[in-house]
Amino acid sequence: MDTSKDAILTWCREYIADLLGTTAEALDPKADFDKLGVDSALAVSLLMEVEDRYDIELPPEALFENPTLDAVADYLHQRTAQRVA
């Protein structure tokens, strides 16, 4: 599985877009979650999917510290890189 930041960001955008009923291209990866319409239920769904897909526990506070899709992708990329190192 490709764990580059770009690949993770693409997956995150597609996943959230599907939940929001829009296209990935319509989601600004640098916009805050609240601006995108990501509520707590969608955030929890993202957390669970990340754990299943990347086998990385994404604590809820990580979403508050990284409140954009771009920041989450960067966080996950760093975590996957640490696991390999």
Rosetta blueprint (number, residue, H / E / L):
1 M L
2 D L
3 T L
4 S L
5 K H
6 D H
7 A H
8 I H
9 L H
10 T H
11 W H
12 C H
13 R H
14 E H
15 Y H
16 I H
17 A H
18 D H
19 L H
20 L H
21 G L
22 T L
23 T L
24 A H
25 E H
26 A H
27 L L
28 D L
29 P L
30 K L
31 A L
32 D E
33 F H
34 D H
35 K H
36 L H
37 G L
38 V L
39 D L
40 S H
41 A H
42 L H
43 A H
44 V H
45 S H
46 L H
47 L H
48 M H
49 E H
50 V H
51 E H
52 D H
53 R H
54 Y H
55 D L
56 I L
57 E L
58 L L
59 P L
60 P H
61 E H
62 A H
63 L H
64 F H
65 E H
66 N L
67 P L
68 T E
69 L H
70 D H
71 A H
72 V H
73 A H
74 D H
75 Y H
76 L H
77 H H
78 Q H
79 R H
80 T H
81 A H
82 Q H
83 R H
84 V H
85 A L
